[in-house]
């Protein structure tokens, strides 16, 4: 019984989180693919550009465009991986107060 109530509370908190996040981002015209990427970054702190392209079903060039826009808005930042400069890592920034 308690597990069901806890699961219900978690679902409601998650729904509220995404609603608040969408409202926060919507005023800057963040698209659904951009929102999806930000959600992925909330769940996993750092993602490679190739992983982003794969998850989104995009080419690497299309993923770069998606990341470029979010970086200009200040929501994400890019850096090179320590184990190889050819690997570009993307992480979320603290611009959105929800995180």
PyMOL commands that set and color helices and strands:
alter all, ss='L'
color gray80, all
select helices_A, chain A and resi 2-26+32-43+49-56+60-73
alter helices_A, ss='H'
color red, helices_A
select strands_A, chain A and resi 46-48+76-81+84-92
alter strands_A, ss='S'
color yellow, strands_A
deselect
rebuild
show_as cartoon
